[in-house]
Amino acid sequence: MTDTSAPVPLEDPADYKRIVNRLRRLGGQVRGLQSMVASGKECEAVLTQIMAAKSALNQVGMHVIGHAMKRCLVDEQLADRDEVIDAAFSVFLRFRELTCANQQPLPPGADDPEQLLALLRRLENEIEGVETAIQGGGDCERALVELTAATGTLNTVGLAVVGHSMRGCLVDDGAQTREQIIDQAIGVFLRYSACVS
């Protein structure tokens, strides 16, 4: 296995450029979310933007993982097709485990606009950390750790906004019985499941 802590020269600058462009677009989406939260935009618009950001983060994440596999996380000596597939799958599973392990409980008051803005600023810094980690060839391990942190932070933001929005605008005030409230809550979970996964 190659040393994962040292920068590795890029053989495909187009690959690097695609990742950086995606990271910068994602950073723009996060700044847009900050603006929406700060201005008190309606909850459905914020949730739609969170789902778009999560989709973008998942896509850029797969590109970063693929880059890391090619550059430094899959042994260069492997030539057998099945061995390469097994090694690549192992890296993917490791990233998924890191992402799941990074799930944090929702902090008290996380749905407060100031807390959300602080989380979104942290997310923006984590996205910049991924870019920094891959610049100049990149530190694969650090890029994946930063990516995992960003995923956990965005998940926390999504959960906080869904919880706040359920109380504020997504569960109808007309829902009075326990069953009606639960039915509407389930509808919210189904509609916005991408925000809370």
N, C-alpha and C positions, 0 to 999 in steps of 0.2 A: 504494500500500500504506500502511496505517496505521502510525504509530509503535508498535513493539512493546515499547518500553522503559517507556512511561508507563502508569500505571493507567488503565483504561477503565471508566467507570461501567457498572454492570450494568443492563440493561433487564429482565432476567428473574431476580429474586431466587430464584425456585424452582429454577432451574438451578444457581445458586450453592449453595443449601442442599443439593441432592442431592449435589453434588460434595463438600462439606464433610462431610456425613453419611457418605458412602462412605469418605472419607479417615480419618475418626475410627474407623469400624469396622475398617478395615485396620490402623490403629495398634493397636487392641485385639488383632487377630490376631497382630501382631508381638510385642506384650507377652506374649501367650499362648505364642508360640514361645520367647521368652526364658525363661519359667517352665518350659516342657517341657525345654529344654536344661539349665537349671540343676539341675533335679531328676532328670536322667538318664532321662527317659521312653524307652520302647522306640522303636527307630528307625522302625518302620512308622508309628507315631502321629505322630512328628515330620515324616516325609515327607508324610503325608496333610495335615497342617496347612500345610506349605510349598506343596503343590499348591493348597490353598484360598486361601492368601495370594497366590500368583501369579495365580490366576484373578481374585481381587478387584482386584489391582493392574492387570491388563489391562483390566478393566471400568472402573475409575476412570480409568485412562489414556485410554481412548477418550472418556470424558466430558470430561476436561480438554482433550484435543485438540479435541473438538467445540466446547467453550466458547471455546478460543483461536481456532478458525476463525471463529466467529461474531463474536467481540469485536475481534480485531485481526490475525489472520494471513491472512485472505482479503480482498482489496481490496473495500471497500464500494461502489466504483463499478461492479463487475462486475454485469451484469444478465442476460447471456445464460446460459442454463442450462448449456450445455457449458463455457463459460468458468469458471463457478462450480465445476462438477464437477472440471474440470482443476486449478483452484487448490486445492480441498479435497484432491484426491488427492496433489498435490504436497506439501502440508503433512504429510499422513499418511506419505508416503514419507520425508520429511525426518526425522520423528520415528523411524520404523523404522530409518533409517540411524544416527541418533544412538544408539539403543538398542544396535544391533549394534556400533557403534564403541566403545561403553562396556564391552564385554565385556573383563573383566580376567582374566589368568591366575590360576589358583588359587594363592594365596600358600602358602608352606610352613607346615605346621601349622594350616591353616585349619580342619581338622576337630577340633582341640582345643576342648573346651567353652568355655574362656575366650576363644579367638579367635572362636568362633561367637557368643558373647554380645556381644563387641565389634562384630562385623559387624551383629548384630541391633539393637544400640543405634544404630549409624550409620544403619541402615535407618529406624529410628523417627524419627531427626532429619531424614532426607531427606523422609519423608512429611510431617512437620510443615512442612518447607520448602515443599512444594507448596502446602499450605494457606495458609501465610503469603503466598506469592506471589500467590494469587488473592483474598486478603481485600481488601475495599474496592474491588473492581473488577478488580484483578489486573494483574500483570506477566506477560503471556503467555509471553514468551521465558524468563523465569526459571522459571515453573511447568513448562515443558517440559524445561528443563535439570535441574531437581530431580527430575522424574518419570523422566527417563533415568537419573540417578544411582541412584535407588531401584530401578529395574529391574535395573541392573547389579549392585547389591549383593545383591538377592534371588537373582539367578542364581548369584552366587558362593556364597551360603549353600546353595542347593539342590545345587550341585555338591559342596561340601564334605561335606554330610550324606550324599549318595548314596555318595560315595567311602568315607567312614567306615563307613557302614552295610553296604556290600558286604563289607568285611573283618569287621565285627562281627556281622552277623546275617542278611544277605540272601542270601549265597552259602553254601549248606549245607556244613557241615564234612565231610559225607560225599562231597562232590565231590572226587575225588582226581586224576582225569586232567585233562590240559590241556583236552580237549574238553568234559568235564563242567563244568569251571569256566567256560569261555567260554560254554557254553550257558546256564548260570545267570546269568552276567553280562549276556548279551543279554536274558534275561527281565527282569532288573532294569531295564535301560535302557528296555525297552518299557513296563514297568509304571509307571515313574516318569519318563517322558520329559518330562512337564510340569515337573519339577523342574530339568531340565538344559537347557531350550531358551531 
